[in-house]
Amino acid sequence: MGSDFTFREATISDYHDVMAIGEVYNGVDYLPSRYEDMMRSHNHTGYVSVVNGEIVAFVAACIVDNGETLVTRAGRVNDKYRGQGVYGSLLRFARKQIAAVGGVKYEAFTTLSKNFEENKDKIKAVYTEILIKNAMYYRSRFKIKDFKALPNDLNTMPTLLQKADLENIFSSDATCKHLFKSNRIVCGWVPFRLLSSNIDYILKPDTLLLASCRHDRSNNDVIYTCLTAGMHTPCKLGLVYSIDIFGGDVSEVRHHIQVHAKNLQSVADDRECAVTVMWEDNLLPADVESILNGVDMAEPTRAQAGKLYLLEKQFQ
Ligand SMILES: CC(C)(COP(=O)(O)OP(=O)(O)OC[C@H]1O[C@@H](n2cnc3c(N)ncnc32)[C@H](O)[C@@H]1OP(=O)(O)O)[C@@H](O)C(=O)NCCC(=O)NCCS
């Protein structure tokens, strides 16, 4: 990397220059619709790398877990400058600013298979894998008219969670162990430790949090056996709806997906939709596909399978 690169904090007015870094994630990038909110929020700071007056790289630093974890997100480098250490240098600049404030102990990020495979050696040299989730993405038009409602059985319908419910879940060791094997909840790509101070970041107006409990088996103090979070975000394609699944078996997850499909139906209007689903090893990919096909939520032929990696290291 040449010496003519400079680094600074990003501002709201950098919006167009940050977007001009280039298209990432094939039309489902959340940054264009979230940039302004992120830059205004008290727990995000953006950083950019500039060369010859042009912004060529961006990363958002998000602080969670009572100020103890830095989550780097929405990172990107103009493709002319990739592979030359620009992102690493931008992160080092951001870390210095953040270290000056103090309190941060961990640094984490999530990434999908493509980026992980491309940068695996560099990433694995420094970060530890905390969690690997299955990921399936669909890019399809949601067929509202074909939506197949399941019989509305009140015993199996999931409950809509509010802040107090999530407080209860986080204070129940048995429930946390059952739902969150790695002691983290990853929602909308951001990993959170199971702390009540994170609840306001998890429960946003665009997030639908559902939970259900199977009463036909002994639950040993487990309040809920399945939890799902559905988050919708406008994007270039139209709307991306991400569903994070925690625990659950095929039948429970089917009922949750049914409610998320209805939610998507109500927010999608006539927009093109992409659906992403993340889950652990409690379900087979074929189960997830068949559930989504069952509610006409996605076209199986256009499914792409992958993995979501959560990586973490000590902050220094
Ligand atoms: C991923 C991307 C930002 C890497 O940029 P780059 O300038 O080519 O990367 P570098 O040459 O600086 O190498 C990556 C460095 O960042 C670190 N890193 C931290 N988070 C990373 C991440 N999400 N992805 C890749 N590397 C990451 C690596 O460990 C490495 O550190 P090092 O400098 O100490 O070795 C770039 O390829 C890109 O814009 N890809 C498209 C968008 C994307 O996939 N973003 C990932 C967001 S999770």
The ligand as an SDF file (V2000), in Angstrom:
LIG
                    3D

 48 50  0  0  0  0  0  0  0  0999 V2000
  -13.1470   -7.9440    2.3650 C   0  0  0  0  0  0  0  0  0  0  0  0
  -12.4150   -6.7240    1.8520 C   0  0  0  0  0  0  0  0  0  0  0  0
  -12.9480   -5.4980    2.5930 C   0  0  0  0  0  0  0  0  0  0  0  0
  -10.9270   -6.8790    2.1580 C   0  0  0  0  0  0  0  0  0  0  0  0
  -10.2280   -5.7100    1.7310 O   0  0  0  0  0  0  0  0  0  0  0  0
   -8.6620   -5.7430    1.3270 P   0  0  0  0  0  0  0  0  0  0  0  0
   -8.1640   -4.3400    1.3390 O   0  0  0  0  0  0  0  0  0  0  0  0
   -8.5130   -6.5180    0.0930 O   0  0  0  0  0  0  0  0  0  0  0  0
   -8.0780   -6.5600    2.5590 O   0  0  0  0  0  0  0  0  0  0  0  0
   -6.5700   -6.5350    3.1390 P   0  0  0  0  0  0  0  0  0  0  0  0
   -5.5800   -6.7570    2.0370 O   0  0  0  0  0  0  0  0  0  0  0  0
   -6.3600   -5.3410    3.9760 O   0  0  0  0  0  0  0  0  0  0  0  0
   -6.6390   -7.8560    4.0910 O   0  0  0  0  0  0  0  0  0  0  0  0
   -7.6810   -8.0060    5.0470 C   0  0  0  0  0  0  0  0  0  0  0  0
   -7.2140   -7.5880    6.4440 C   0  0  0  0  0  0  0  0  0  0  0  0
   -8.3780   -7.2390    7.2000 O   0  0  0  0  0  0  0  0  0  0  0  0
   -8.6450   -8.2430    8.2190 C   0  0  0  0  0  0  0  0  0  0  0  0
  -10.1060   -8.4170    8.2450 N   0  0  0  0  0  0  0  0  0  0  0  0
  -10.9100   -8.0340    9.2480 C   0  0  0  0  0  0  0  0  0  0  0  0
  -12.1810   -8.2130    8.9370 N   0  0  0  0  0  0  0  0  0  0  0  0
  -12.2160   -8.7290    7.7110 C   0  0  0  0  0  0  0  0  0  0  0  0
  -13.2460   -9.1180    6.8480 C   0  0  0  0  0  0  0  0  0  0  0  0
  -14.5380   -9.0070    7.1820 N   0  0  0  0  0  0  0  0  0  0  0  0
  -12.9420   -9.6070    5.6610 N   0  0  0  0  0  0  0  0  0  0  0  0
  -11.6650   -9.7040    5.2940 C   0  0  0  0  0  0  0  0  0  0  0  0
  -10.6100   -9.3270    6.0520 N   0  0  0  0  0  0  0  0  0  0  0  0
  -10.8880   -8.8490    7.2630 C   0  0  0  0  0  0  0  0  0  0  0  0
   -7.7980   -9.4390    7.8000 C   0  0  0  0  0  0  0  0  0  0  0  0
   -7.4770  -10.2170    8.9210 O   0  0  0  0  0  0  0  0  0  0  0  0
   -6.5760   -8.7250    7.1960 C   0  0  0  0  0  0  0  0  0  0  0  0
   -5.8320   -8.1870    8.2720 O   0  0  0  0  0  0  0  0  0  0  0  0
   -4.2340   -7.9280    8.1840 P   0  0  0  0  0  0  0  0  0  0  0  0
   -4.0500   -6.6570    7.4370 O   0  0  0  0  0  0  0  0  0  0  0  0
   -3.8600   -7.7680    9.6320 O   0  0  0  0  0  0  0  0  0  0  0  0
   -3.6440   -9.1420    7.5120 O   0  0  0  0  0  0  0  0  0  0  0  0
  -12.5830   -6.5440    0.3120 C   0  0  0  0  0  0  0  0  0  0  0  0
  -12.2010   -7.7360   -0.3270 O   0  0  0  0  0  0  0  0  0  0  0  0
  -14.0150   -6.2060   -0.1050 C   0  0  0  0  0  0  0  0  0  0  0  0
  -14.3670   -5.0270   -0.2080 O   0  0  0  0  0  0  0  0  0  0  0  0
  -14.8400   -7.2410   -0.3930 N   0  0  0  0  0  0  0  0  0  0  0  0
  -16.2330   -7.0330   -0.7820 C   0  0  0  0  0  0  0  0  0  0  0  0
  -17.1280   -6.6750    0.3880 C   0  0  0  0  0  0  0  0  0  0  0  0
  -17.0330   -7.7020    1.5200 C   0  0  0  0  0  0  0  0  0  0  0  0
  -17.1290   -8.9010    1.2880 O   0  0  0  0  0  0  0  0  0  0  0  0
  -16.8520   -7.2030    2.7490 N   0  0  0  0  0  0  0  0  0  0  0  0
  -16.7220   -8.0780    3.9220 C   0  0  0  0  0  0  0  0  0  0  0  0
  -17.4390   -7.4690    5.0390 C   0  0  0  0  0  0  0  0  0  0  0  0
  -17.6390   -8.7210    6.3050 S   0  0  0  0  0  0  0  0  0  0  0  0
  1  2  1  0
  2  3  1  0
  2  4  1  0
  2 36  1  0
  4  5  1  0
  5  6  1  0
  6  7  2  0
  6  8  1  0
  6  9  1  0
  9 10  1  0
 10 11  2  0
 10 12  1  0
 10 13  1  0
 13 14  1  0
 14 15  1  0
 15 16  1  0
 15 30  1  0
 16 17  1  0
 17 18  1  0
 17 28  1  0
 18 19  1  0
 18 27  1  0
 19 20  2  0
 20 21  1  0
 21 22  1  0
 21 27  2  0
 22 23  1  0
 22 24  2  0
 24 25  1  0
 25 26  2  0
 26 27  1  0
 28 29  1  0
 28 30  1  0
 30 31  1  0
 31 32  1  0
 32 33  2  0
 32 34  1  0
 32 35  1  0
 36 37  1  0
 36 38  1  0
 38 39  2  0
 38 40  1  0
 40 41  1  0
 41 42  1  0
 42 43  1  0
 43 44  2  0
 43 45  1  0
 45 46  1  0
 46 47  1  0
 47 48  1  0
M  END
$$$$
